[in-house]
Amino acid sequence: MEQTRERIAASGSPVVPPRGLLERFTGVRGVHVRDEDQQASDLAVAAAAKVLASAGTGIKEVDLLLFASSCQDLLEPATAHIVAAKLGASCPVFDVKNACNSVLNALQVARALIETGQHRTILITCGETPTLGTRWYLPDVRALHSAAVGYTVSDAGAAMLLTAGPAGEQDPGIITTRFSAESTAWQVCTVQAGGSMNWRPDSDEPTYVQMQGDMAATGQQHATRALTGYRPELELIRSSTFIALHQISAAQFHQTVTALNLPADRCMLTVADHGNAASASLPLQLARAQETGRVGPNDLVSLIGFASGFSAGITVIRL
C-alpha cells in the first residue's frame, strides 16, 4: 500500500494518508493492477483459456458463453461478444451484471439453463478492472473517506466451466443458490459515470468508486440478517469443506465469519494479499483452495457473496 500512498502524493493531492494508515484501516497489504493496454475482456480470456485447457474442453464445445463482471469493456455491445471473439467462440453469449455478485448470479443462470436442457456446456468468464475507479487526487479528508474503498480493489480475471451430467446426490454440481436484496441501499457504493445520470460528466468525480460509510453499515447489516435467516442453507455452508467469502477488508472478513458463526479454519483470508477482486474474488479463493490442496473432487464448497446495490447471495457446489 506504500505505492498507493506514493501515487496519491505524486498527484499533488492536498491530503496524503500518513504512512501505514491505509494498511491499518483496510488490512490490505497490496493489490493487483492490470497492464495499461489490458481490457476486462483480456483478463477474462486469459482465465478462460486456462480453465478450458485444464478441463480438456475446446472452445467449439461451449454452447453458451457468459461474461459476469461489475466491469466491462464498453457500454455497447455486451463484453461477452468481445470475449467470445477473442476466444474464437461462435455460440450465443450475454452479460450478467450485479456488481460483486455477478459471478454468483451467472452460476444461478447457468444452473437453470442446464437443468432445463437449453444448454449443456456453459463457460462463465469474468474480467474485473476496478482500479480504473481509484481516486488519486484528494482535495479534502471527506474525499479520502469516500474513496478509501478504491484503494483495496484489484484487477483480476476468472472463469468457470459448467457441463451437464448425472444429477445424483454425490455427483458434481450446484446444490443450492439463494439471494436477497435491499435495493433502497443502492447508493452504498457507486461509480456514477457512463449511464443516463452522468452520460457525459463535467468532471472526473463520477468516475471514481465511492462508498458512503453509514449506508455501507446498513447494507452489511442487511446481508448478515438475510444470510442468518437461511437456516438450512447456513447449516449446509457450515458443513462445507471450504467456504469462500467476498472480502472488501480484513475487518469485514473477520466480522462476517463471527456474525455467521462460520468455521474460521475452513475460510481463507485473501483480501490482505490480493485485495478486493470484485466478482472475481470468490473464484480466486476457490482456485487458491484447489492449488493448496484444501479441496478436491466430491468436496462441498460454499460461496458467499455481497454486492453493492445492496445484495447478498450464496451458492453451494459439489466439486
C-alpha positions in Angstrom: 0.0 0.0 0.0 3.0 2.3 0.2 3.0 2.5 -3.6 -0.6 3.7 -3.4 0.3 6.4 -0.9 3.2 7.5 -3.1 0.9 7.8 -6.1 -1.5 10.0 -4.1 1.4 12.2 -3.0 2.7 12.4 -6.6 -0.7 13.7 -7.8 -0.1 16.8 -5.8 -3.0 15.9 -3.5 -3.6 18.3 -0.6 -4.5 15.2 1.5 -2.0 12.4 1.7 -2.7 9.5 4.2 0.0 9.0 6.8 2.4 6.1 6.2 0.7 2.8 7.2 -2.8 4.3 7.6 -4.3 2.6 4.6 -3.0 -0.9 5.6 -4.1 -0.4 9.2 -7.5 0.8 8.1 -8.2 -1.9 5.5 -5.8 -4.8 6.3 -4.8 -4.8 2.7 -1.0 -5.0 2.0 -1.2 -4.8 -1.8 -3.4 -5.0 -4.9 -3.0 -6.3 -8.5 -3.2 -3.8 -11.3 -3.7 -4.7 -15.0 -1.2 -3.6 -17.7 -2.3 -0.3 -19.2 -3.3 -2.0 -22.5 -5.2 -4.8 -20.9 -9.0 -4.7 -21.1 -11.6 -6.5 -18.9 -12.1 -8.9 -21.8 -8.4 -9.7 -21.9 -8.4 -10.8 -18.3 -11.5 -12.9 -18.9 -9.9 -14.5 -22.0 -6.7 -15.4 -20.1 -8.6 -17.1 -17.3 -11.0 -18.9 -19.7 -8.1 -20.3 -21.7 -6.6 -21.8 -18.5 -10.0 -23.3 -17.5 -10.6 -24.8 -20.9 -7.1 -26.3 -21.1 -7.4 -27.8 -17.6 -10.8 -29.4 -18.5 -9.6 -30.6 -21.9 -12.5 -28.8 -23.5 -12.3 -27.0 -26.8 -14.0 -23.6 -27.3 -16.2 -25.1 -30.0 -17.7 -27.4 -27.4 -19.0 -24.5 -25.4 -22.6 -23.8 -26.4 -23.1 -20.7 -24.2 -20.6 -18.0 -23.0 -21.4 -15.6 -20.2 -19.5 -12.6 -19.2 -20.1 -11.9 -15.5 -18.5 -8.8 -14.0 -19.0 -5.4 -12.4 -16.7 -4.0 -15.1 -16.9 -4.1 -18.8 -15.0 -3.0 -22.0 -17.8 -0.8 -23.4 -21.3 0.1 -22.7 -22.3 -1.4 -26.0 -22.0 -4.2 -27.1 -22.1 -6.8 -24.3 -18.5 -7.6 -23.3 -19.3 -11.3 -23.8 -19.2 -10.7 -27.5 -15.6 -9.3 -27.2 -14.5 -12.2 -25.1 -16.1 -14.7 -27.5 -14.4 -13.1 -30.5 -11.0 -13.2 -28.8 -11.5 -16.9 -27.8 -12.9 -17.9 -31.2 -16.3 -18.9 -29.9 -19.4 -19.0 -32.1 -22.0 -19.8 -29.5 -24.7 -17.5 -28.1 -23.4 -15.0 -25.4 -24.7 -12.4 -23.0 -23.6 -10.4 -20.0 -24.6 -11.0 -16.4 -24.1 -7.9 -14.2 -24.8 -7.5 -10.5 -21.7 -5.8 -9.1 -19.6 -8.1 -7.0 -22.3 -10.9 -7.1 -22.1 -11.1 -10.9 -20.3 -14.5 -11.0 -22.7 -15.9 -8.3 -25.7 -14.8 -10.4 -24.1 -16.3 -13.5 -23.8 -19.6 -11.7 -27.5 -19.3 -10.9 -28.4 -18.6 -14.5 -26.1 -21.4 -15.8 -27.6 -23.9 -13.5 -31.2 -23.1 -14.6 -30.3 -23.2 -18.3 -28.5 -26.6 -17.9 -31.3 -28.1 -15.8 -33.9 -27.1 -18.3 -31.9 -28.6 -21.1 -31.3 -25.4 -23.0 -27.5 -25.7 -22.8 -25.0 -28.4 -21.9 -21.7 -26.7 -21.7 -21.5 -23.1 -20.3 -18.4 -21.0 -19.9 -18.6 -18.2 -17.3 -16.0 -15.6 -17.8 -15.1 -12.6 -15.6 -12.8 -9.6 -16.1 -12.5 -7.0 -13.3 -10.7 -3.7 -13.8 -11.9 -1.7 -10.7 -8.6 0.1 -10.2 -9.7 2.4 -13.1 -12.0 3.9 -10.5 -9.4 4.6 -7.9 -9.1 8.3 -6.9 -5.5 9.6 -6.7 -6.1 13.4 -6.1 -7.8 14.1 -2.7 -9.0 17.7 -2.2 -10.0 17.1 1.4 -10.4 14.4 4.1 -14.0 13.8 3.1 -12.8 12.7 -0.3 -10.4 10.3 1.4 -13.2 8.7 3.4 -15.4 8.1 0.4 -12.5 7.0 -1.9 -10.9 4.6 0.6 -12.7 1.6 -0.8 -10.9 2.3 -4.1 -7.6 1.6 -2.5 -8.4 -2.0 -1.8 -9.6 -3.1 -5.2 -7.7 -5.4 -7.5 -7.9 -6.2 -11.2 -8.4 -9.9 -11.9 -9.8 -12.4 -14.4 -11.7 -15.6 -13.6 -13.6 -18.3 -15.4 -15.7 -21.4 -14.5 -16.9 -24.2 -16.8 -20.2 -25.9 -16.1 -21.3 -29.1 -18.0 -24.4 -31.2 -17.9 -24.0 -34.5 -16.2 -25.5 -37.0 -13.8 -27.6 -35.4 -11.0 -27.2 -37.9 -8.2 -26.8 -36.8 -4.6 -23.0 -37.3 -4.7 -22.4 -36.1 -8.3 -20.7 -32.8 -9.0 -22.9 -29.8 -9.5 -24.6 -26.8 -7.9 -26.5 -27.9 -4.8 -28.4 -24.7 -4.0 -28.5 -21.0 -4.6 -30.2 -18.3 -2.5 -30.2 -14.5 -3.0 -31.7 -11.4 -1.3 -31.6 -7.7 -1.9 -32.1 -4.4 -0.1 -32.2 -2.1 -3.1 -33.0 1.0 -1.1 -29.3 0.9 -0.2 -28.2 1.2 -3.8 -26.1 4.3 -3.0 -23.8 2.3 -0.7 -21.1 2.0 -3.3 -21.2 3.7 -6.7 -19.4 4.6 -9.9 -21.7 7.2 -11.3 -20.3 7.8 -14.8 -21.4 6.3 -18.1 -25.1 5.9 -17.5 -28.1 8.2 -18.1 -27.5 10.0 -14.7 -24.0 11.1 -15.9 -23.7 10.3 -19.5 -21.0 13.0 -20.1 -19.8 14.1 -16.7 -18.3 17.6 -16.4 -15.6 16.3 -14.1 -13.8 13.1 -13.1 -15.8 12.9 -9.8 -18.4 10.5 -11.1 -15.7 8.1 -12.5 -14.4 7.3 -9.0 -15.6 4.4 -6.9 -17.2 5.9 -3.8 -18.7 4.5 -0.7 -21.0 6.1 1.9 -19.9 4.8 5.3 -23.2 5.0 7.1 -25.0 3.3 4.2 -22.3 0.7 4.0 -23.1 -0.4 7.5 -26.8 -0.6 6.6 -26.0 -2.8 3.6 -23.8 -5.1 5.6 -26.4 -5.5 8.3 -29.0 -6.5 5.7 -26.7 -9.1 4.3 -26.0 -10.6 7.7 -29.7 -10.6 8.6 -30.6 -12.3 5.3 -27.9 -15.0 5.5 -28.7 -15.7 9.1 -32.3 -16.3 8.1 -31.2 -19.0 5.6 -31.0 -21.7 8.3 -31.0 -24.9 6.3 -28.5 -23.4 3.8 -26.4 -22.0 6.6 -26.0 -25.4 8.2 -25.0 -26.8 4.8 -22.4 -24.0 4.5 -21.0 -24.7 7.9 -20.6 -28.4 6.9 -18.7 -27.5 3.7 -15.1 -28.4 3.3 -14.3 -24.9 2.1 -16.1 -21.5 2.4 -15.3 -18.7 0.1 -16.4 -15.3 1.4 -16.4 -12.0 -0.6 -14.0 -9.7 1.1 -13.6 -5.9 1.0 -11.3 -5.6 4.0 -9.7 -7.8 6.6 -12.0 -6.4 9.3 -15.2 -7.2 7.3 -13.9 -10.7 6.7 -13.5 -11.5 10.4 -16.7 -9.7 11.3 -18.7 -11.8 8.8 -17.1 -15.1 9.9 -18.1 -14.2 13.5 -21.6 -13.0 12.7 -22.5 -16.1 10.7 -20.7 -18.4 13.1 -18.6 -19.9 10.3 -15.7 -22.3 11.0 -12.7 -20.0 10.5 -10.3 -22.8 9.7 -12.4 -23.5 6.5 -12.4 -19.9 5.3 -9.5 -18.1 3.6 -8.4 -14.5 4.1 -7.3 -13.4 0.6 -8.0 -9.7 0.7 -4.8 -8.9 2.6 -2.5 -10.1 -0.2 -4.8 -9.9 -3.3 -7.2 -7.0 -2.5 -10.9 -6.9 -3.3 -11.1 -8.5 -6.7 -14.8 -7.7 -7.0 -16.8 -10.6 -8.5 -13.6 -12.5 -9.3 -12.9 -12.8 -5.5 -14.9 -16.0 -5.0 -13.4 -17.8 -7.9 -10.0 -16.6 -6.7 -10.5 -18.1 -3.3 -11.7 -21.4 -4.8 -8.7 -21.6 -7.1 -6.3 -20.9 -4.2 -8.0 -23.6 -2.2 -7.6 -26.1 -5.0 -4.0 -25.1 -5.6 -3.1 -25.6 -2.0 -4.9 -28.9 -1.7 -7.6 -27.7 0.7 -10.4 -29.0 -1.6 -10.7 -31.8 -4.1 -13.2 -33.9 -6.1 -16.5 -34.5 -4.3 -15.9 -31.9 -1.7 -18.6 -29.4 -0.8 -17.8 -25.8 -1.4 -19.8 -22.7 -0.4 -19.6 -19.3 -2.0 -20.9 -16.3 0.0 -21.3 -13.0 -1.9 -22.0 -9.4 -1.0 -22.5 -6.7 -3.6 -23.3 -3.0 -3.8 -27.0 -2.5 -4.5 -27.2 -4.0 -1.8 -27.4 -7.7 -2.3 -26.3 -11.0 -0.7 -26.2 -14.5 -2.1 -24.9 -18.0 -1.5 -24.1 -20.9 -3.8 -23.2 -24.4 -2.6 -21.3 -26.6 -5.0 -20.1 -30.2 -5.0 -16.8 -30.4 -7.0 
